[in-house]
């Protein structure tokens, strides 16, 4: 009985090995000598890049005096790491064209790109633009390298193309032309459209964050973030979400001050949600409206009209509401009552 169990176990083991066994690739160790790394921070930055992008391991700590990094991995990984180091271990180039590497051995994410930025001045700005690309392009393997003002990306060809478009949009001089730019992401399923709004009347990061949050809440957008360096909002979603977001920006990106009268006129302040009985309405308030009044009105609208998508933009003196025609009409009556002297 015992021998039968052993035979069955061995048979199952050999069957599983035959079905799923992969050939283990030999690993190699190489020590790379660098000429441009002036500090331990530079060396550690390069280590972070090659670990993340080429998936190699570092056998011992980098030697800052000798400028060496010992790396261990398969032949393909070490070759990719060598290419990455050759790109990063050089003077900051004047050419800002991306460098490309096709990682043919990769089972996924074969496209590797090194982007060098022209208008990013600080590590904080570099981290912000990296976060924007990571969020919108869905790239998990992306690393900034401050010494070169570079961003290294590894992903699908589509993700690399979208990353390049985003960086071209965001790596601009401090005073870009206001407006929007749209990109259609071929690989995306439910969220194929990418939009960059540059706002004309935003004066503070709080103003920018409020408009970003209003779009997120009202248009049900998951991938959206403010980009303070450019005074921009970046989002990715469906064509309907993009259309609603553009309309909201038009309503909310208004000059500060000058509102002497409460405005709830439906003309120009309503957006019909496609394939839905809902509309979006933006109520504009006087400059004298207090923060507490906004809070009270929004709370009452949520409670009495069962509204879930309500957002206050204090700086813009605006209340964005999404609901049925009846809910919006009753909310308008509620506002008129609550704003009576």
Residue frames as qw, qx, qy, qz and C-alpha x, y, z in Angstrom:
[[0.000, 0.887, 0.462, 0.000, 0.00, 0.00, 0.00],
 [0.317, -0.795, 0.108, 0.507, 2.81, 2.32, 0.89],
 [0.423, -0.164, 0.590, 0.669, 4.66, 1.60, -2.37],
 [0.251, 0.625, 0.652, 0.349, 1.52, 2.35, -4.43],
 [0.116, -0.946, -0.232, 0.196, 1.17, 5.75, -2.76],
 [0.402, -0.598, 0.350, 0.599, 4.83, 6.47, -3.43],
 [0.409, 0.177, 0.682, 0.580, 4.46, 5.51, -7.10],
 [0.125, 0.822, 0.530, 0.167, 1.37, 7.75, -7.46],
 [0.250, -0.894, -0.023, 0.371, 3.20, 10.65, -5.82],
 [0.428, -0.375, 0.510, 0.646, 6.24, 10.23, -8.07],
 [0.345, 0.444, 0.697, 0.446, 4.04, 9.95, -11.15],
 [0.006, 0.928, 0.373, -0.022, 2.22, 13.18, -10.24],
 [0.360, -0.757, 0.191, 0.511, 5.53, 14.93, -9.59],
 [0.423, -0.113, 0.622, 0.649, 7.03, 13.92, -12.94],
 [0.243, 0.659, 0.646, 0.299, 3.81, 14.88, -14.74],
 [0.104, -0.953, -0.199, 0.204, 3.81, 18.34, -13.18],
 [0.399, -0.581, 0.387, 0.595, 7.46, 18.83, -14.05],
 [0.411, 0.194, 0.700, 0.551, 6.84, 17.77, -17.64],
 [0.131, 0.806, 0.548, 0.179, 3.90, 20.20, -17.92],
 [0.108, -0.987, -0.107, -0.049, 5.39, 23.24, -16.24],
 [0.730, -0.391, 0.136, 0.544, 9.13, 22.83, -16.09],
 [0.341, 0.936, -0.078, 0.028, 11.15, 25.79, -17.34],
 [0.808, 0.204, -0.177, 0.523, 14.79, 25.71, -18.23],
 [0.422, -0.840, -0.060, 0.336, 16.75, 27.67, -15.64],
 [0.525, 0.787, -0.114, 0.303, 18.93, 30.19, -17.39],
 [0.728, -0.121, -0.262, 0.622, 22.51, 30.44, -16.21],
 [0.164, -0.980, -0.107, 0.036, 23.41, 33.53, -14.26],
 [0.673, 0.310, -0.126, 0.659, 26.51, 35.62, -14.51],
 [0.373, -0.833, -0.175, 0.369, 28.16, 38.29, -12.39],
 [0.546, 0.499, 0.090, 0.666, 29.79, 41.39, -13.84],
 [0.346, -0.645, -0.222, 0.645, 31.37, 44.44, -12.30],
 [0.369, 0.779, 0.307, 0.403, 30.62, 47.68, -14.13],
 [0.452, -0.307, -0.102, 0.831, 33.03, 50.62, -13.88],
 [0.147, 0.883, 0.431, 0.112, 31.38, 54.02, -14.14],
 [0.498, 0.165, -0.008, 0.851, 32.99, 57.35, -14.98],
 [0.084, -0.523, -0.177, -0.830, 30.28, 59.96, -14.35],
 [0.621, -0.641, -0.443, -0.088, 28.89, 58.92, -10.96],
 [0.210, 0.602, -0.353, 0.685, 30.21, 61.59, -8.62],
 [0.372, -0.379, 0.514, -0.674, 28.49, 60.53, -5.43],
 [0.130, 0.059, 0.973, -0.182, 27.02, 57.57, -3.64],
 [0.474, 0.470, 0.405, -0.625, 23.62, 59.05, -4.41],
 [0.492, 0.532, -0.435, -0.534, 24.36, 58.82, -8.15],
 [0.167, 0.233, -0.956, -0.067, 25.51, 55.21, -7.80],
 [0.259, 0.229, 0.835, -0.429, 22.47, 54.28, -5.74],
 [0.521, 0.509, 0.075, -0.681, 20.26, 55.98, -8.33],
 [0.443, 0.419, -0.690, -0.390, 21.76, 53.80, -11.05],
 [0.011, -0.053, 0.980, -0.191, 21.35, 50.71, -8.87],
 [0.437, 0.361, 0.556, -0.609, 17.65, 51.50, -8.42],
 [0.547, 0.515, -0.268, -0.602, 17.23, 51.84, -12.19],
 [0.385, 0.331, -0.834, -0.219, 18.92, 48.56, -13.12],
 [0.147, 0.050, 0.915, -0.373, 17.23, 46.63, -10.31],
 [0.485, 0.427, 0.428, -0.632, 13.77, 47.87, -11.30],
 [0.580, 0.590, -0.224, -0.515, 14.09, 47.84, -15.08],
 [0.496, 0.445, -0.733, -0.139, 16.53, 44.96, -15.76],
 [0.889, -0.352, -0.017, -0.292, 15.61, 42.91, -12.65],
 [0.659, 0.329, -0.559, 0.381, 19.25, 42.20, -11.83],
 [0.685, -0.700, -0.174, 0.103, 20.59, 41.85, -8.29],
 [0.171, 0.831, -0.412, 0.333, 23.51, 43.72, -6.77],
 [0.838, -0.063, -0.502, 0.205, 25.93, 41.30, -5.16],
 [0.518, -0.359, -0.356, 0.690, 27.73, 43.81, -2.92],
 [0.007, -0.883, -0.248, 0.398, 27.36, 47.50, -2.16],
 [0.551, 0.768, 0.043, 0.324, 28.46, 49.93, -4.89],
 [0.656, -0.337, -0.042, 0.674, 31.99, 51.24, -4.40],
 [0.168, 0.966, 0.170, -0.097, 31.91, 55.02, -4.71],
 [0.316, -0.740, 0.422, 0.417, 35.72, 55.39, -4.67],
 [0.372, -0.125, 0.784, 0.481, 36.22, 52.98, -7.55],
 [0.482, 0.341, -0.132, -0.796, 32.88, 53.86, -9.17],
 [0.226, 0.102, -0.934, -0.257, 31.87, 50.20, -9.49],
 [0.723, -0.050, 0.246, -0.643, 28.60, 48.31, -9.34],
 [0.033, -0.166, 0.977, 0.127, 28.66, 44.47, -9.24],
 [0.687, 0.127, 0.024, -0.715, 25.53, 42.99, -10.86],
 [0.210, -0.089, 0.973, 0.040, 24.20, 39.44, -11.13],
 [0.663, 0.373, 0.263, -0.593, 21.57, 38.08, -13.51],
 [0.800, 0.312, 0.488, 0.156, 20.90, 36.16, -16.67],
 [0.474, 0.017, 0.393, 0.788, 22.71, 37.07, -19.85],
 [0.069, 0.666, 0.511, 0.539, 19.70, 39.05, -21.09],
 [0.384, -0.875, -0.282, 0.084, 19.28, 40.90, -17.81],
 [0.561, -0.515, 0.145, 0.632, 22.94, 41.83, -17.60],
 [0.382, 0.263, 0.471, 0.751, 22.95, 42.98, -21.24],
 [0.100, -0.823, -0.429, -0.359, 19.98, 45.23, -20.56],
 [0.516, -0.789, -0.115, 0.311, 21.64, 46.54, -17.39],
 [0.563, -0.176, 0.283, 0.756, 24.79, 47.31, -19.41],
 [0.190, 0.542, 0.470, 0.670, 22.74, 49.30, -21.93],
 [0.315, -0.878, -0.346, -0.097, 20.99, 51.21, -19.15],
 [0.583, -0.635, 0.033, 0.506, 24.26, 52.10, -17.47],
 [0.478, 0.102, 0.377, 0.787, 25.75, 53.22, -20.79],
 [0.006, 0.734, 0.447, 0.511, 22.79, 55.59, -21.15],
 [0.446, -0.870, -0.205, -0.046, 23.01, 56.98, -17.63],
 [0.668, -0.517, 0.135, 0.518, 26.79, 57.07, -17.12],
 [0.481, 0.379, 0.298, 0.732, 27.49, 60.06, -19.35],
 [0.053, -0.154, -0.159, 0.974, 27.40, 63.85, -19.17],
 [0.381, 0.589, 0.543, -0.462, 23.90, 65.33, -19.31],
 [0.406, 0.201, 0.616, 0.645, 23.27, 65.31, -23.06],
 [0.189, 0.301, -0.024, -0.934, 21.86, 68.24, -25.01],
 [0.395, -0.036, -0.711, -0.581, 19.84, 65.82, -27.13],
 [0.460, -0.071, 0.569, -0.677, 16.51, 65.12, -25.47],
 [0.721, 0.133, -0.481, -0.481, 15.35, 62.40, -27.85],
 [0.815, -0.358, 0.365, -0.273, 14.45, 59.17, -26.02],
 [0.134, 0.445, -0.876, -0.130, 16.77, 56.18, -26.19],
 [0.871, -0.002, -0.003, -0.491, 15.05, 52.88, -26.98],
 [0.047, -0.358, 0.932, -0.021, 15.88, 49.26, -26.20],
 [0.818, -0.010, -0.289, -0.498, 13.92, 46.20, -27.36],
 [0.342, -0.403, 0.804, -0.274, 14.25, 43.57, -24.64],
 [0.626, 0.173, -0.592, -0.478, 13.59, 40.53, -26.80],
 [0.341, 0.031, -0.916, 0.210, 13.98, 37.97, -24.01],
 [0.274, 0.004, 0.508, -0.817, 11.19, 39.51, -21.94],
 [0.038, 0.376, 0.920, 0.098, 7.94, 37.58, -21.70],
 [0.006, -0.877, -0.477, -0.059, 6.18, 40.88, -20.99],
 [0.146, -0.961, 0.022, 0.232, 7.06, 44.57, -21.07],
 [0.820, 0.106, 0.218, 0.519, 9.75, 44.38, -23.76],
 [0.322, 0.777, 0.110, 0.530, 9.94, 48.11, -24.52],
 [0.565, -0.547, -0.202, 0.584, 12.55, 50.03, -22.50],
 [0.293, 0.799, 0.159, 0.500, 12.91, 53.78, -22.91],
 [0.469, -0.393, -0.244, 0.752, 15.15, 56.44, -21.38],
 [0.132, 0.864, 0.342, 0.347, 13.55, 59.89, -21.55],
 [0.455, -0.159, -0.200, 0.853, 15.67, 62.97, -20.86],
 [0.005, -0.863, -0.502, 0.056, 13.70, 66.06, -19.83],
 [0.423, 0.453, 0.077, 0.781, 14.47, 69.59, -20.95],
 [0.164, -0.624, -0.030, -0.763, 12.45, 71.77, -18.58],
 [0.773, -0.561, -0.294, -0.037, 12.44, 69.88, -15.28],
 [0.168, 0.767, -0.389, 0.482, 14.66, 71.67, -12.80],
 [0.331, -0.500, 0.624, -0.501, 14.32, 69.94, -9.41],
 [0.102, 0.033, -0.993, 0.057, 13.98, 66.40, -8.02],
 [0.343, 0.340, 0.619, -0.620, 10.51, 67.34, -6.75],
 [0.546, 0.504, -0.158, -0.650, 9.38, 68.22, -10.28],
 [0.321, 0.324, -0.856, -0.244, 10.98, 65.02, -11.59],
 [0.097, 0.108, 0.937, -0.317, 9.07, 62.94, -9.02],
 [0.454, 0.433, 0.355, -0.693, 5.80, 64.69, -9.90],
 [0.546, 0.474, -0.414, -0.553, 6.11, 64.03, -13.61],
 [0.178, 0.192, -0.965, -0.017, 7.10, 60.40, -12.87],
 [0.277, 0.240, 0.779, -0.509, 3.96, 59.96, -10.75],
 [0.534, 0.478, 0.021, -0.697, 1.83, 61.40, -13.55],
 [0.477, 0.386, -0.697, -0.372, 3.18, 58.93, -16.11],
 [0.026, 0.065, -0.972, 0.225, 2.94, 55.99, -13.68],
 [0.372, 0.314, 0.613, -0.623, -0.71, 56.77, -12.88],
 [0.567, 0.533, -0.023, -0.627, -2.03, 57.58, -16.34],
 [0.521, 0.468, -0.648, -0.299, -0.04, 55.07, -18.42],
 [0.937, -0.250, 0.093, -0.226, -0.39, 52.25, -15.84],
 [0.643, 0.500, -0.516, 0.266, 3.37, 51.70, -15.89],
 [0.798, -0.601, -0.052, 0.013, 4.67, 49.86, -12.85],
 [0.777, -0.191, 0.118, 0.588, 8.35, 49.85, -13.84],
 [0.276, 0.835, 0.089, 0.467, 9.28, 53.51, -14.04],
 [0.670, -0.488, -0.166, 0.534, 12.23, 55.17, -12.28],
 [0.172, 0.978, -0.056, 0.107, 13.47, 58.77, -12.20],
 [0.788, -0.098, -0.062, 0.605, 17.22, 59.39, -12.31],
 [0.106, -0.952, -0.158, 0.238, 17.88, 62.90, -11.01],
 [0.471, -0.511, 0.362, 0.621, 21.54, 63.22, -12.08],
 [0.251, 0.073, 0.665, 0.700, 20.48, 63.08, -15.75],
 [0.429, 0.289, 0.177, -0.837, 17.02, 64.60, -15.32],
 [0.359, 0.136, -0.807, -0.450, 15.87, 61.32, -16.85],
 [0.741, -0.051, 0.411, -0.528, 12.97, 58.92, -16.51],
 [0.124, 0.248, -0.927, -0.253, 13.42, 55.25, -17.38],
 [0.738, 0.095, 0.219, -0.631, 10.30, 53.29, -18.37],
 [0.035, 0.140, -0.958, -0.247, 9.74, 49.63, -19.14],
 [0.571, 0.284, 0.498, -0.587, 6.35, 48.48, -20.43],
 [0.641, 0.444, 0.608, 0.151, 4.43, 47.44, -23.50],
 [0.349, 0.198, 0.362, 0.842, 5.00, 49.33, -26.76],
 [0.142, -0.746, -0.476, -0.444, 1.67, 51.10, -26.20],
 [0.530, -0.779, -0.225, 0.247, 2.59, 52.16, -22.68],
 [0.557, -0.249, 0.173, 0.773, 5.92, 53.47, -23.91],
 [0.182, 0.447, 0.445, 0.755, 4.22, 55.49, -26.65],
 [0.325, -0.830, -0.394, -0.225, 1.72, 56.95, -24.18],
 [0.618, -0.598, -0.098, 0.501, 4.54, 57.74, -21.72],
 [0.447, 0.029, 0.273, 0.851, 6.41, 59.62, -24.44],
 [0.033, -0.650, -0.457, -0.606, 3.30, 61.62, -25.38],
 [0.490, -0.807, -0.325, 0.057, 2.64, 62.53, -21.74],
 [0.605, -0.440, 0.032, 0.663, 6.22, 63.64, -21.19],
 [0.306, 0.282, 0.366, 0.832, 6.13, 65.76, -24.33],
 [0.220, -0.766, -0.435, -0.418, 2.97, 67.41, -23.03],
 [0.585, -0.781, -0.201, 0.091, 4.25, 68.00, -19.49],
 [0.647, -0.322, 0.114, 0.682, 7.93, 68.78, -20.06],
 [0.289, 0.760, 0.321, 0.486, 7.18, 72.29, -21.26],
 [0.214, 0.298, -0.249, 0.896, 8.32, 75.79, -20.28],
 [0.049, -0.257, -0.699, 0.666, 6.62, 77.27, -17.23],
 [0.360, 0.459, 0.231, -0.779, 4.03, 79.30, -19.16],
 [0.249, 0.142, 0.857, 0.428, 2.46, 77.02, -21.75],
 [0.345, -0.123, -0.351, -0.862, -0.46, 77.96, -23.97],
 [0.464, 0.043, 0.663, -0.586, -3.69, 77.23, -22.12],
 [0.695, 0.226, -0.372, -0.572, -5.93, 74.57, -23.61],
 [0.810, -0.187, 0.519, -0.197, -6.16, 70.79, -23.82],
 [0.334, 0.467, -0.755, -0.318, -4.55, 67.91, -25.68],
 [0.877, -0.050, 0.287, -0.381, -6.03, 64.43, -26.20],
 [0.115, 0.437, -0.873, -0.183, -4.40, 61.05, -26.85],
 [0.899, -0.007, -0.071, -0.433, -6.12, 57.81, -27.86],
 [0.278, -0.489, 0.823, -0.083, -4.51, 54.81, -26.16],
 [0.644, 0.200, -0.585, -0.451, -4.93, 51.83, -28.48],
 [0.379, 0.083, -0.902, 0.188, -4.19, 49.17, -25.86],
 [0.249, -0.047, 0.568, -0.783, -6.73, 50.42, -23.31],
 [0.045, -0.379, -0.917, -0.114, -10.05, 48.70, -22.73],
 [0.118, -0.794, -0.593, 0.065, -12.48, 50.88, -20.81],
 [0.209, -0.880, -0.032, 0.424, -10.27, 53.97, -20.53],
 [0.746, 0.315, 0.309, 0.499, -8.88, 54.69, -24.00],
 [0.236, 0.839, 0.115, 0.476, -8.77, 58.50, -23.93],
 [0.577, -0.372, -0.246, 0.684, -6.10, 60.58, -22.18],
 [0.113, 0.879, 0.247, 0.393, -6.59, 64.31, -21.70],
 [0.489, -0.212, -0.253, 0.808, -4.30, 67.05, -20.44],
 [0.012, -0.915, -0.345, -0.208, -6.05, 70.29, -19.45],
 [0.428, 0.017, -0.220, 0.877, -3.99, 73.42, -18.90],
 [0.138, -0.804, -0.567, 0.115, -6.10, 75.80, -16.83],
 [0.302, 0.611, 0.102, 0.724, -6.14, 79.53, -17.39],
 [0.283, -0.725, 0.020, -0.628, -7.43, 80.90, -14.08],
 [0.852, -0.417, -0.285, 0.138, -5.96, 78.62, -11.43],
 [0.058, 0.865, -0.316, 0.387, -3.77, 80.56, -9.01],
 [0.372, -0.557, 0.673, -0.316, -2.98, 78.06, -6.25],
 [0.202, 0.147, -0.966, -0.074, -2.43, 74.34, -5.85],
 [0.281, 0.259, 0.756, -0.532, -5.64, 74.24, -3.77],
 [0.541, 0.481, -0.029, -0.689, -7.63, 75.66, -6.71],
 [0.425, 0.384, -0.746, -0.341, -6.13, 73.00, -8.97],
 [0.015, 0.018, -0.972, 0.233, -6.85, 70.21, -6.49],
 [0.427, 0.332, 0.514, -0.666, -10.48, 71.32, -6.09],
 [0.603, 0.468, -0.269, -0.588, -11.14, 71.23, -9.83],
 [0.305, 0.291, -0.901, -0.098, -9.41, 67.85, -10.06],
 [0.146, 0.100, 0.886, -0.428, -11.56, 66.45, -7.24],
 [0.536, 0.389, 0.217, -0.717, -14.74, 67.85, -8.78],
 [0.572, 0.404, -0.563, -0.440, -14.01, 66.00, -12.04],
 [0.155, 0.174, -0.962, 0.141, -13.14, 62.82, -10.15],
 [0.271, 0.213, 0.750, -0.565, -16.40, 62.85, -8.15],
 [0.541, 0.476, 0.148, -0.677, -18.85, 64.11, -10.78],
 [0.614, 0.504, -0.461, -0.395, -17.48, 62.26, -13.83],
 [0.946, -0.199, 0.239, -0.093, -16.55, 59.04, -11.95],
 [0.602, 0.667, -0.415, 0.145, -12.95, 59.23, -13.15],
 [0.896, -0.407, -0.020, 0.178, -10.48, 56.89, -11.44],
 [0.714, -0.036, 0.121, 0.689, -7.24, 57.96, -13.12],
 [0.136, 0.878, 0.154, 0.431, -6.89, 61.69, -12.64],
 [0.623, -0.475, -0.204, 0.587, -4.37, 63.91, -10.91],
 [0.099, 0.991, 0.002, -0.090, -3.30, 67.55, -10.77],
 [0.769, 0.145, 0.012, 0.623, 0.07, 68.54, -12.21],
 [0.249, -0.875, -0.189, 0.368, 1.04, 71.64, -10.26],
 [0.472, -0.305, 0.346, 0.752, 4.15, 72.46, -12.30],
 [0.114, 0.189, 0.592, 0.775, 1.99, 73.23, -15.35],
 [0.380, 0.189, 0.308, -0.851, -1.28, 74.21, -13.65],
 [0.504, 0.137, -0.649, -0.553, -2.81, 71.22, -15.41],
 [0.746, -0.089, 0.516, -0.411, -5.21, 68.35, -14.81],
 [0.269, 0.330, -0.842, -0.332, -4.36, 64.98, -16.35],
 [0.703, 0.013, 0.522, -0.482, -6.97, 62.24, -16.70],
 [0.161, 0.157, -0.888, -0.402, -7.70, 59.00, -18.48],
 [0.479, 0.239, 0.665, -0.521, -11.19, 57.67, -19.12],
 [0.456, 0.463, 0.732, 0.203, -13.92, 57.00, -21.66],
 [0.176, 0.346, 0.361, 0.848, -14.96, 59.43, -24.37],
 [0.339, -0.756, -0.456, -0.326, -18.07, 60.34, -22.35],
 [0.610, -0.638, -0.213, 0.418, -15.98, 61.03, -19.23],
 [0.458, -0.037, 0.180, 0.869, -13.62, 63.19, -21.26],
 [0.022, -0.567, -0.435, -0.700, -16.53, 65.21, -22.66],
 [0.491, -0.785, -0.372, -0.064, -17.99, 65.75, -19.17],
 [0.639, -0.438, -0.078, 0.628, -14.59, 66.70, -17.78],
 [0.321, 0.217, 0.269, 0.882, -14.04, 69.28, -20.53],
 [0.232, -0.711, -0.420, -0.514, -17.43, 70.80, -19.78],
 [0.621, -0.698, -0.288, 0.211, -16.71, 70.92, -16.05],
 [0.565, -0.181, 0.043, 0.804, -13.38, 72.63, -16.65],
 [0.105, 0.462, 0.351, 0.808, -15.15, 75.24, -18.74],
 [0.437, -0.759, -0.376, -0.302, -17.56, 75.87, -15.85],
 [0.711, -0.640, -0.154, 0.249, -15.02, 75.84, -13.04],
 [0.613, -0.087, 0.102, 0.779, -11.92, 77.42, -14.55],
 [0.072, 0.883, 0.335, 0.320, -13.24, 80.96, -14.18],
 [0.258, 0.501, -0.301, 0.770, -11.54, 84.19, -13.06],
 [0.375, -0.391, -0.683, 0.490, -11.66, 84.67, -9.30],
 [0.033, -0.420, -0.302, 0.855, -13.97, 87.34, -7.89],
 [0.180, 0.076, -0.389, -0.900, -16.65, 89.39, -9.55],
 [0.292, -0.379, -0.842, -0.250, -19.65, 87.20, -8.69],
 [0.162, -0.102, 0.335, -0.923, -22.15, 89.61, -7.19],
 [0.722, 0.003, 0.027, -0.692, -25.25, 87.55, -7.94],
 [0.562, -0.099, 0.814, -0.107, -26.20, 83.93, -7.31],
 [0.484, 0.399, -0.486, -0.608, -26.44, 82.14, -10.66],
 [0.521, -0.003, 0.846, -0.111, -28.44, 78.98, -11.21],
 [0.605, 0.534, -0.127, -0.577, -29.61, 79.68, -14.74],
 [0.872, 0.040, 0.486, 0.046, -29.78, 76.33, -16.52],
 [0.659, 0.749, -0.027, 0.067, -28.54, 77.80, -19.78],
 [0.420, 0.714, -0.472, 0.302, -24.86, 76.96, -20.07],
 [0.268, -0.536, 0.664, -0.446, -24.68, 75.38, -16.62],
 [0.839, -0.046, 0.446, -0.308, -26.04, 71.90, -17.37],
 [0.195, 0.435, -0.821, -0.314, -24.54, 68.85, -19.04],
 [0.900, 0.018, 0.005, -0.435, -26.66, 65.89, -20.15],
 [0.420, -0.415, 0.805, 0.048, -24.97, 62.64, -19.15],
 [0.475, 0.278, -0.650, -0.525, -24.96, 60.39, -22.26],
 [0.587, -0.100, -0.783, -0.177, -27.28, 57.35, -22.17],
 [0.278, -0.246, -0.722, 0.584, -28.65, 58.42, -18.78],
 [0.168, -0.817, -0.483, -0.267, -31.50, 60.33, -17.16],
 [0.524, -0.638, -0.175, 0.536, -28.95, 62.32, -15.18],
 [0.352, 0.840, 0.006, 0.413, -27.61, 65.79, -15.74],
 [0.588, -0.226, -0.270, 0.728, -24.70, 67.69, -14.21],
 [0.016, -0.918, -0.231, -0.321, -25.41, 71.18, -12.95],
 [0.519, -0.007, -0.304, 0.799, -22.94, 73.74, -11.65],
 [0.214, -0.907, -0.359, -0.048, -24.39, 76.32, -9.27],
 [0.460, 0.336, -0.170, 0.804, -22.35, 79.53, -9.09],
 [0.417, -0.749, -0.458, 0.236, -22.49, 81.53, -5.86],
 [0.050, 0.965, -0.054, 0.252, -21.67, 85.06, -4.83],
 [0.488, 0.464, -0.516, 0.530, -18.24, 85.97, -3.55],
 [0.314, -0.499, 0.417, -0.692, -19.74, 86.61, -0.12],
 [0.910, -0.188, -0.257, -0.264, -20.90, 82.98, 0.28],
 [0.339, -0.674, 0.618, -0.220, -19.15, 81.48, 3.28],
 [0.275, 0.273, -0.921, -0.044, -17.53, 78.07, 3.55],
 [0.244, 0.105, 0.830, -0.490, -20.10, 77.07, 6.17],
 [0.611, 0.413, 0.123, -0.664, -22.96, 77.96, 3.83],
 [0.519, 0.413, -0.669, -0.334, -21.43, 75.74, 1.16],
 [0.080, 0.137, -0.960, 0.229, -21.09, 72.87, 3.64],
 [0.405, 0.234, 0.620, -0.630, -24.68, 73.24, 4.86],
 [0.634, 0.447, -0.144, -0.614, -26.14, 73.40, 1.34],
 [0.437, 0.358, -0.804, -0.185, -24.17, 70.34, 0.16],
 [0.069, -0.034, 0.921, -0.381, -25.16, 68.36, 3.27],
 [0.520, 0.329, 0.421, -0.667, -28.84, 69.23, 2.83],
 [0.604, 0.456, -0.401, -0.516, -28.76, 68.36, -0.88],
 [0.279, 0.248, -0.928, 0.004, -27.20, 64.97, -0.13],
 [0.167, 0.099, 0.844, -0.501, -29.69, 64.25, 2.66],
 [0.503, 0.418, 0.365, -0.663, -32.96, 65.51, 1.18],
 [0.649, 0.557, -0.241, -0.458, -32.38, 64.66, -2.48],
 [0.915, -0.120, 0.377, 0.083, -30.34, 61.45, -1.92],
 [0.553, 0.794, -0.249, 0.052, -27.55, 62.86, -4.06],
 [0.885, -0.308, 0.122, 0.326, -24.21, 61.07, -3.94],
 [0.625, 0.217, 0.193, 0.724, -22.22, 63.11, -6.46],
 [0.088, -0.977, -0.159, -0.114, -21.90, 66.58, -5.01],
 [0.715, -0.079, -0.102, 0.687, -18.68, 68.60, -4.82],
 [0.116, -0.968, -0.128, 0.179, -17.84, 72.06, -3.48],
 [0.630, 0.299, -0.001, 0.717, -15.18, 74.23, -5.13],
 [0.310, -0.776, -0.313, 0.451, -14.65, 76.96, -2.56],
 [0.310, -0.379, 0.250, 0.835, -12.19, 79.02, -4.57],
 [0.027, 0.179, 0.645, 0.743, -14.44, 78.99, -7.63],
 [0.377, 0.146, 0.386, -0.829, -17.60, 79.66, -5.53],
 [0.606, 0.148, -0.528, -0.577, -19.25, 76.72, -7.27],
 [0.596, -0.109, 0.719, -0.339, -21.25, 73.64, -6.32],
 [0.395, 0.249, -0.735, -0.492, -21.25, 70.78, -8.84],
 [0.616, 0.018, 0.623, -0.481, -24.16, 68.34, -8.60],
 [0.285, 0.139, -0.817, -0.481, -25.05, 65.24, -10.62],
 [0.332, 0.215, 0.809, -0.434, -28.56, 63.80, -10.48],
 [0.242, 0.537, 0.759, 0.278, -31.91, 63.53, -12.24],
 [0.031, 0.490, 0.251, 0.835, -33.74, 66.59, -13.55],
 [0.539, -0.713, -0.351, -0.280, -36.09, 66.48, -10.57],
 [0.733, -0.438, -0.222, 0.471, -33.23, 66.21, -8.08],
 [0.410, 0.127, 0.067, 0.901, -31.47, 69.19, -9.66],
 [0.183, -0.613, -0.323, -0.697, -34.68, 71.28, -9.67],
 [0.654, -0.689, -0.307, -0.054, -35.34, 70.53, -6.00],
 [0.681, -0.235, -0.121, 0.683, -31.71, 71.30, -5.17],
 [0.192, 0.391, 0.167, 0.884, -32.11, 74.68, -6.86],
 [0.440, -0.711, -0.306, -0.455, -35.17, 75.40, -4.70],
 [0.769, -0.494, -0.265, 0.307, -33.25, 74.31, -1.62],
 [0.534, 0.039, -0.030, 0.844, -30.40, 76.70, -2.44],
 [0.059, -0.569, -0.231, -0.787, -32.79, 79.60, -2.99],
 [0.620, -0.694, -0.301, -0.207, -34.38, 78.98, 0.40],
 [0.783, -0.398, -0.166, 0.447, -31.12, 78.56, 2.27],
 [0.472, 0.120, 0.066, 0.871, -29.53, 81.64, 0.69],
 [0.138, -0.831, -0.368, -0.393, -32.38, 84.00, 1.64],
 [0.138, 0.490, -0.392, 0.766, -31.19, 86.90, 3.82]]
